[in-house]
Amino acid sequence: MQPSQEFCEVTPLLIDGAVSPLSPQSPLSASFTSVLPYHKDSGILSEAEAKKAQKALADGNLLEVVFAAIETLRRVPSTRVNIAVTGDSGNGMSTFINALRGIGHEEEASAPTGVVRTTQTRASYSFSCFPDVVLWDLPGMGATSQSLEDYIVEMQFSQYDLFIIIASEQFSMNHVMLAKAIEEMGKKFYIVWTKLDMDLSTRMLTEGQLMKNIRENILENLQKTRVRKPPIFLISSLEPSWHDFPKLRDTLKEDLSDIRYHGPLQNLFHAYKEIINDKVTYLQEKIATNSFQNTPGMRDIDDLAECLKTYRLSFGVNDESLQQLARSMGKESSEYKAIMKSQDLQAVITRGWKLKCLTCRVMKMFLILLSYIPSLDALIAPYIRQEKHNRMLEGVAEDTMTVLKKVLKDFTSS
């Protein structure tokens, strides 16, 4: 999905006609931008782009941040993704590869198939449905006395980004050990059961019950070695439009985007997190010195609900800004609000024990009593107020990063 053309035309919203607390006209915005350091390790962002992001975040203009990030991602060169197809010999790995590529066994570019072992060495195949993706057909396990460790080294497991473990008829210990080894490498894998048509033709169970039994058997065997639950697809390689095959293609498309953009996205997230943390630190310093009291939107610094609205506006995650962002991305604003934890004061209070304690009835009574002792009140009350604001500020900053991550991940997977 591409952002709509109105994306770059949207300007930050103002509440009740007031100047945004971190707009260019605000002293807070100007001073914040001037003290920000440039992080040379921001990776994917140039110095000019990093400073532009700093300025946009200072202004609470999340739209501009997202738009700039998308433009940066569009410049990322396409990265080749290597997918290994492995399993026991005779499980139909080559047949599956041809089905996934959408070609027949008789075509010249197809992987060789047969009733006997046909893949003697690993072979690579292009994947026209997904440019810059290479499918690797590996010789199956179990045909020789070769150990799993030797197999992993010889088949060069370290070079693959994703593994598809093929099984049929039974989910053997070879499959389990392959899954365990791949998981220990920190790589993603699928389990694909390829001959569901044969199972259906020889079993008396209904399709639904048979598929349930196969899934449960696979999971039961994986759990014996505490392998996490992977995506499992039950298919017929002879009927690529039936059963879980369409779901497999959709999942693969999504995961390929994650793999391809993982590095650039992590660099972007790192850069933005540093900028957001700098902003939090700056605002916390102003809170500590009580110099934030004259900030527009904070008429009463002890009115936490109003102050929370100001913080959300200052980071660009207020309701109006989220609506503009969602409209520009072709989404519903509820998708972004649902993942936020600072939607209202009560949500912020209930998420952390510290703010809950600072705002409880006992603390309120304590502050009232403290007001009758001016010398103590002058020492303790500002500290408690500062802690309340710090907790709210950290929550809003976390939500800002959460929304940014969702928007950019949605873009890369569209």
Backbone torsions as a table, in degrees:
resi	resn	phi	psi	omega
1	MET	NA	133.0	-179.7
2	GLN	-101.3	143.5	176.6
3	PRO	-62.0	146.3	-179.1
4	SER	-71.0	163.4	-176.5
5	GLN	-64.9	-22.9	-178.0
6	GLU	-73.4	-6.1	-174.7
7	PHE	-53.6	-53.2	-174.9
8	CYS	-78.0	-5.6	-177.9
9	GLU	-94.8	-12.0	-175.8
10	VAL	-76.4	137.6	177.6
11	THR	-111.9	157.1	-179.1
12	PRO	-58.6	138.9	179.5
13	LEU	-77.9	149.5	174.9
14	LEU	-111.5	147.6	178.6
15	ILE	-98.3	126.5	178.7
16	ASP	53.4	30.7	176.8
17	GLY	75.9	3.4	-178.3
18	ALA	-81.4	159.8	176.5
19	VAL	-73.4	134.4	177.4
20	SER	-55.5	137.7	-177.9
21	PRO	-54.2	-26.9	-179.7
22	LEU	-121.1	35.1	177.2
23	SER	-79.4	164.8	-179.4
24	PRO	-57.9	-25.6	-178.5
25	GLN	-78.8	-11.9	-175.3
26	SER	-87.4	133.4	176.1
27	PRO	-56.3	-33.9	179.1
28	LEU	-60.6	-44.4	180.0
29	SER	-64.5	-46.9	-176.6
30	ALA	-63.0	-43.6	-177.9
31	SER	-71.0	-36.5	179.3
32	PHE	-62.2	-47.3	-178.5
33	THR	-62.9	-36.5	-175.3
34	SER	-71.8	-25.7	-177.1
35	VAL	-96.4	-5.2	-177.8
36	LEU	-68.8	133.2	173.9
37	PRO	-80.1	155.3	173.0
38	TYR	-96.4	122.1	-179.0
39	HIS	-87.0	109.3	-177.5
40	LYS	-67.2	-18.8	-179.2
41	ASP	-92.4	19.5	-178.1
42	SER	-70.8	-5.6	168.5
43	GLY	74.2	-100.4	-171.1
44	ILE	-70.7	-23.5	-178.1
45	LEU	-90.1	134.3	172.4
46	SER	-74.0	170.7	178.7
47	GLU	-60.7	-41.6	179.8
48	ALA	-64.3	-41.1	-179.9
49	GLU	-67.8	-39.1	179.2
50	ALA	-64.0	-42.4	179.7
51	LYS	-67.9	-35.5	177.1
52	LYS	-64.9	-39.8	177.5
53	ALA	-66.1	-39.6	176.9
54	GLN	-59.7	-44.6	-179.0
55	LYS	-64.8	-43.0	-179.5
56	ALA	-64.1	-42.2	178.5
57	LEU	-68.9	-32.7	175.7
58	ALA	-63.9	-36.6	-179.7
59	ASP	-82.5	-3.4	-176.5
60	GLY	69.6	28.1	-176.9
61	ASN	-103.2	80.1	-178.0
62	LEU	-66.3	-28.3	177.1
63	LEU	-58.2	-46.4	-178.4
64	GLU	-66.6	-37.0	177.8
65	VAL	-62.2	-47.9	-179.2
66	VAL	-62.9	-45.0	-179.1
67	PHE	-60.8	-43.3	179.3
68	ALA	-65.1	-37.9	179.6
69	ALA	-65.6	-41.2	179.0
70	ILE	-63.8	-41.6	177.3
71	GLU	-62.5	-37.6	177.6
72	THR	-64.9	-43.6	-179.7
73	LEU	-65.4	-33.0	178.9
74	ARG	-65.5	-22.9	-179.6
75	ARG	-87.4	-8.4	-178.8
76	VAL	-68.2	124.7	179.2
77	PRO	-63.5	148.5	-179.2
78	SER	-66.5	129.2	-178.4
79	THR	-99.3	133.7	179.2
80	ARG	-71.2	135.4	178.7
81	VAL	-113.1	129.2	-179.6
82	ASN	-105.9	124.2	179.8
83	ILE	-115.8	124.3	179.6
84	ALA	-98.6	132.8	175.5
85	VAL	-109.0	116.9	-173.5
86	THR	-138.8	175.3	-179.1
87	GLY	152.8	-163.7	176.8
88	ASP	-80.1	149.2	176.2
89	SER	-60.1	139.6	178.3
90	GLY	86.7	4.8	-179.4
91	ASN	-85.1	-4.0	178.1
92	GLY	87.7	37.1	-178.7
93	MET	-67.0	-44.7	-179.0
94	SER	-66.7	-39.5	177.2
95	THR	-61.7	-41.3	177.7
96	PHE	-62.4	-43.0	-179.4
97	ILE	-60.3	-43.6	178.6
98	ASN	-63.1	-41.3	180.0
99	ALA	-65.4	-41.3	179.9
100	LEU	-66.4	-34.5	178.8
101	ARG	-79.9	-11.4	178.2
102	GLY	74.7	33.7	179.0
103	ILE	-127.5	157.6	179.9
104	GLY	-84.9	161.5	-178.6
105	HIS	-66.5	-23.7	-176.2
106	GLU	-82.0	-12.1	-177.6
107	GLU	-72.5	150.9	-173.3
108	GLU	-62.4	-36.4	-175.7
109	ALA	-86.2	4.9	-175.6
110	SER	-76.8	158.5	174.3
111	ALA	-77.1	137.8	-178.1
112	PRO	-65.9	136.7	-179.6
113	THR	-129.2	163.7	178.7
114	GLY	172.2	173.3	-178.5
115	VAL	-78.5	-17.4	175.1
116	VAL	-106.1	170.6	-178.2
117	ARG	-64.3	119.3	-175.9
118	THR	-108.8	-23.5	-178.8
119	THR	-95.9	106.5	-177.7
120	GLN	-94.7	-32.4	177.0
121	THR	-133.1	160.2	-178.2
122	ARG	-66.1	143.4	-178.9
123	ALA	-136.3	146.2	-177.8
124	SER	-109.4	147.4	-179.3
125	TYR	-138.2	139.9	177.4
126	SER	-73.7	164.6	-173.4
127	PHE	-135.3	90.4	-171.7
128	SER	-61.3	-29.9	179.2
129	CYS	-66.0	-28.9	-178.9
130	PHE	-130.6	99.5	179.3
131	PRO	-58.6	149.4	178.6
132	ASP	62.5	26.4	173.7
133	VAL	-117.8	132.0	179.5
134	VAL	-117.9	126.2	175.5
135	LEU	-94.4	128.7	179.7
136	TRP	-108.6	118.4	178.1
137	ASP	-90.9	109.7	-176.7
138	LEU	-97.7	146.4	173.2
139	PRO	-58.1	142.3	-176.2
140	GLY	-72.8	156.5	173.5
141	MET	-76.2	161.3	170.4
142	GLY	91.7	-12.3	-178.7
143	ALA	-84.8	-15.6	179.7
144	THR	-132.9	178.2	178.1
145	SER	-87.0	9.0	-178.7
146	GLN	-59.4	133.8	179.5
147	SER	-75.2	162.1	178.4
148	LEU	-61.1	-40.7	-179.6
149	GLU	-61.1	-44.2	178.9
150	ASP	-66.0	-39.4	179.4
151	TYR	-61.0	-44.2	-179.2
152	ILE	-62.3	-41.6	179.5
153	VAL	-68.7	-48.2	-177.1
154	GLU	-64.3	-37.5	-179.5
155	MET	-84.0	-0.5	174.8
156	GLN	57.5	54.3	-178.1
157	PHE	-57.9	-29.2	-175.5
158	SER	-64.1	-20.4	-175.3
159	GLN	-89.0	-6.7	-176.1
160	TYR	-94.1	146.3	-179.2
161	ASP	-95.1	-24.4	-176.6
162	LEU	-150.5	143.7	-179.7
163	PHE	-120.4	140.1	172.2
164	ILE	-118.1	112.1	-179.6
165	ILE	-92.0	117.1	-176.8
166	ILE	-93.5	135.2	177.5
167	ALA	-139.4	155.3	173.4
168	SER	-162.2	152.3	179.3
169	GLU	69.3	-48.5	175.2
170	GLN	-152.6	152.9	176.2
171	PHE	-102.1	99.9	-169.3
172	SER	-85.2	174.5	176.5
173	MET	-65.6	-29.3	174.6
174	ASN	-59.1	-43.0	178.4
175	HIS	-62.2	-44.1	-179.0
176	VAL	-61.6	-46.1	-178.1
177	MET	-67.8	-36.0	174.4
178	LEU	-60.5	-47.4	180.0
179	ALA	-60.2	-43.1	-180.0
180	LYS	-62.4	-44.2	-179.1
181	ALA	-64.9	-42.0	-179.9
182	ILE	-66.5	-41.5	178.5
183	GLU	-61.9	-40.6	179.4
184	GLU	-66.0	-23.2	175.3
185	MET	-79.8	-6.6	179.5
186	GLY	76.8	25.2	-177.6
187	LYS	-112.2	155.4	-177.8
188	LYS	-81.6	147.1	177.1
189	PHE	-149.2	155.7	173.5
190	TYR	-115.6	155.4	166.4
191	ILE	-108.5	123.8	-179.8
192	VAL	-122.2	116.4	176.2
193	TRP	-91.7	116.8	-162.9
194	THR	-99.1	-16.9	-172.3
195	LYS	-116.1	49.0	-178.1
196	LEU	-63.9	-30.5	179.2
197	ASP	-61.8	-40.3	178.4
198	MET	-67.4	-40.3	179.2
199	ASP	-62.4	-42.2	-178.8
200	LEU	-67.0	-31.3	-177.1
201	SER	-79.2	-17.6	-175.8
202	THR	-112.9	-6.7	-178.4
203	ARG	-107.3	153.4	179.9
204	MET	-91.0	-7.5	-178.2
205	LEU	-75.2	157.6	173.4
206	THR	-69.2	161.8	180.0
207	GLU	-57.5	-45.6	-178.3
208	GLY	-62.2	-43.7	-179.3
209	GLN	-69.1	-39.2	178.8
210	LEU	-63.0	-45.8	-179.9
211	MET	-64.0	-37.6	177.5
212	LYS	-63.3	-43.6	-180.0
213	ASN	-63.1	-40.7	-179.8
214	ILE	-64.9	-45.3	179.5
215	ARG	-60.6	-46.3	-178.1
216	GLU	-63.4	-38.2	178.7
217	ASN	-65.0	-43.0	178.9
218	ILE	-61.6	-48.8	-177.9
219	LEU	-64.7	-38.6	179.2
220	GLU	-61.7	-42.0	179.4
221	ASN	-69.2	-38.6	178.7
222	LEU	-66.2	-37.4	-177.6
223	GLN	-67.4	-21.1	178.7
224	LYS	-62.4	-30.6	177.5
225	THR	-111.0	16.4	175.5
226	ARG	58.8	39.1	174.2
227	VAL	-82.2	135.2	-178.7
228	ARG	-63.2	158.3	-179.1
229	LYS	-70.8	115.0	-179.6
230	PRO	-93.8	169.9	169.5
231	PRO	-63.6	131.8	-179.8
232	ILE	-121.0	129.6	-178.7
233	PHE	-125.9	127.1	177.8
234	LEU	-106.4	116.4	-170.8
235	ILE	-137.5	170.8	165.4
236	SER	-118.9	118.4	-179.9
237	SER	-63.9	-18.5	179.2
238	LEU	-84.1	-14.0	-179.4
239	GLU	-132.3	79.5	-174.1
240	PRO	-67.9	-3.2	178.5
241	SER	-105.3	1.3	-175.9
242	TRP	-105.3	164.6	172.6
243	HIS	55.1	-130.1	-174.4
244	ASP	-90.2	5.7	-175.3
245	PHE	-62.4	-46.8	177.4
246	PRO	-60.1	-38.1	178.3
247	LYS	-65.2	-37.4	177.3
248	LEU	-61.1	-45.9	179.8
249	ARG	-61.4	-43.4	-179.2
250	ASP	-64.6	-43.4	179.4
251	THR	-64.5	-41.4	179.5
252	LEU	-62.3	-42.4	179.2
253	LYS	-59.5	-43.8	-179.4
254	GLU	-66.6	-44.1	-178.1
255	ASP	-70.0	-32.5	176.9
256	LEU	-62.4	-39.2	177.2
257	SER	-64.0	-42.4	178.6
258	ASP	-60.9	-44.1	-179.0
259	ILE	-66.1	-46.4	-175.4
260	ARG	-65.4	-38.8	-175.7
261	TYR	-98.9	4.4	-174.6
262	HIS	-56.9	-52.4	-178.3
263	GLY	-60.2	-55.2	178.5
264	PRO	-57.5	-40.7	179.8
265	LEU	-65.2	-42.3	-179.8
266	GLN	-63.1	-38.3	176.8
267	ASN	-64.2	-43.4	178.4
268	LEU	-63.0	-46.9	-179.0
269	PHE	-60.5	-39.1	179.0
270	HIS	-63.7	-45.0	-179.3
271	ALA	-63.9	-45.6	-178.5
272	TYR	-68.2	-35.6	179.4
273	LYS	-64.7	-38.4	177.9
274	GLU	-63.6	-42.4	179.8
275	ILE	-65.4	-43.8	179.1
276	ILE	-64.0	-41.3	177.8
277	ASN	-63.4	-37.9	176.3
278	ASP	-61.5	-40.6	-179.7
279	LYS	-66.5	-42.4	177.9
280	VAL	-60.0	-46.5	179.8
281	THR	-59.4	-43.3	-179.6
282	TYR	-62.5	-46.2	-179.1
283	LEU	-68.5	-35.1	177.6
284	GLN	-65.5	-35.0	176.2
285	GLU	-65.5	-38.3	177.9
286	LYS	-68.2	-36.4	177.2
287	ILE	-64.2	-43.1	-177.7
288	ALA	-63.4	-30.4	-178.3
289	THR	-99.1	5.6	-178.9
290	ASN	59.3	20.6	-179.7
291	SER	-87.2	4.9	178.8
292	PHE	-94.8	1.0	-173.3
293	GLN	-66.4	-26.6	-178.7
294	ASN	-94.9	9.7	178.8
295	THR	-65.3	130.8	177.9
296	PRO	-54.1	135.9	-179.6
297	GLY	97.5	-16.0	178.8
298	MET	-109.2	74.0	179.8
299	ARG	-72.6	-30.2	179.7
300	ASP	-137.4	107.5	-174.4
301	ILE	-70.2	-9.6	175.9
302	ASP	-96.7	-2.4	173.5
303	ASP	-88.7	90.7	-172.1
304	LEU	-64.3	-33.2	-179.8
305	ALA	-64.0	-44.5	179.0
306	GLU	-67.9	-38.9	179.3
307	CYS	-65.9	-37.2	177.0
308	LEU	-61.9	-41.8	176.8
309	LYS	-59.2	-40.4	179.8
310	THR	-65.8	-41.4	178.3
311	TYR	-64.8	-42.3	178.7
312	ARG	-62.7	-40.9	177.1
313	LEU	-65.0	-39.0	-176.7
314	SER	-67.6	-25.3	177.4
315	PHE	-99.3	-2.9	177.7
316	GLY	80.1	23.4	178.3
317	VAL	-116.9	24.9	172.1
318	ASN	-76.1	165.7	-173.3
319	ASP	-56.6	-44.9	-176.7
320	GLU	-64.8	-42.7	179.7
321	SER	-66.9	-37.9	177.8
322	LEU	-64.8	-36.6	177.5
323	GLN	-63.8	-42.3	178.1
324	GLN	-65.0	-42.7	179.7
325	LEU	-61.9	-46.2	-179.2
326	ALA	-62.7	-43.2	179.6
327	ARG	-61.7	-40.2	-179.4
328	SER	-68.5	-28.6	-179.3
329	MET	-95.6	1.9	-179.2
330	GLY	70.6	31.9	-178.8
331	LYS	-119.7	175.6	171.1
332	GLU	-97.7	138.0	-178.5
333	SER	-60.9	-24.7	179.5
334	SER	-61.1	-26.8	178.7
335	GLU	-64.4	-35.9	179.6
336	TYR	-81.6	-40.0	-179.6
337	LYS	-64.1	-32.9	-176.9
338	ALA	-64.9	-25.2	-177.9
339	ILE	-98.4	1.7	-179.5
340	MET	-93.2	148.4	-179.1
341	LYS	-114.0	4.9	-180.0
342	SER	-121.4	34.6	-179.5
343	GLN	-62.2	-36.9	177.5
344	ASP	-149.4	171.2	-174.6
345	LEU	-61.9	-40.5	-178.5
346	GLN	-62.0	-38.9	178.9
347	ALA	-64.5	-39.1	179.5
348	VAL	-67.6	-40.8	-177.8
349	ILE	-65.6	-43.7	-174.8
350	THR	-74.4	-16.4	-176.2
351	ARG	-79.9	-20.6	-177.5
352	GLY	-137.2	136.8	-176.8
353	TRP	-65.3	-31.3	-174.9
354	LYS	-67.0	-48.7	178.9
355	LEU	-67.9	-32.3	177.6
356	LYS	-62.0	-42.6	178.7
357	CYS	-67.7	-39.3	-177.1
358	LEU	-70.1	-19.0	-177.4
359	THR	-114.4	7.5	-178.1
360	CYS	-73.2	168.9	-176.3
361	ARG	-62.6	-38.3	179.8
362	VAL	-62.4	-42.6	179.2
363	MET	-65.6	-38.7	177.8
364	LYS	-62.2	-42.8	177.7
365	MET	-64.5	-39.7	178.9
366	PHE	-61.5	-42.1	-179.2
367	LEU	-67.2	-35.6	176.9
368	ILE	-63.9	-46.0	178.4
369	LEU	-64.0	-37.0	-178.9
370	LEU	-64.1	-29.6	-178.8
371	SER	-63.9	-18.0	179.0
372	TYR	-86.0	-2.3	177.4
373	ILE	-123.4	82.3	-171.7
374	PRO	-50.7	-39.2	-176.3
375	SER	-65.3	-41.8	177.6
376	LEU	-74.9	-37.7	-179.7
377	ASP	-59.3	-39.4	-179.1
378	ALA	-66.7	-23.8	-180.0
379	LEU	-91.3	-43.0	-170.8
380	ILE	-88.7	-43.9	-175.6
381	ALA	-56.8	-45.1	179.2
382	PRO	-62.1	-35.9	179.5
383	TYR	-65.0	-44.8	-179.7
384	ILE	-64.4	-41.9	177.9
385	ARG	-61.3	-43.5	-179.7
386	GLN	-60.8	-42.9	179.6
387	GLU	-63.9	-39.8	177.6
388	LYS	-60.2	-47.5	-178.3
389	HIS	-67.5	-37.7	179.1
390	ASN	-61.8	-41.9	-180.0
391	ARG	-64.7	-42.6	178.4
392	MET	-64.1	-42.9	-177.8
393	LEU	-63.1	-42.5	179.3
394	GLU	-64.6	-37.2	178.2
395	GLY	-65.1	-42.2	179.5
396	VAL	-66.7	-41.1	178.9
397	ALA	-62.5	-40.9	178.2
398	GLU	-63.4	-41.4	178.1
399	ASP	-64.3	-37.2	178.7
400	THR	-59.9	-44.3	179.4
401	MET	-67.5	-38.0	179.9
402	THR	-63.4	-44.0	179.5
403	VAL	-65.7	-43.5	178.5
404	LEU	-58.0	-44.7	-179.2
405	LYS	-62.5	-43.6	-179.1
406	LYS	-64.4	-45.3	-178.6
407	VAL	-59.9	-46.6	-176.1
408	LEU	-72.2	-35.1	177.3
409	LYS	-68.9	-38.3	176.2
410	ASP	-62.0	-38.8	-179.4
411	PHE	-66.6	-44.0	-176.4
412	THR	-70.9	-23.1	-179.2
413	SER	-95.7	-0.4	-178.3
414	SER	-84.9	NA	NA
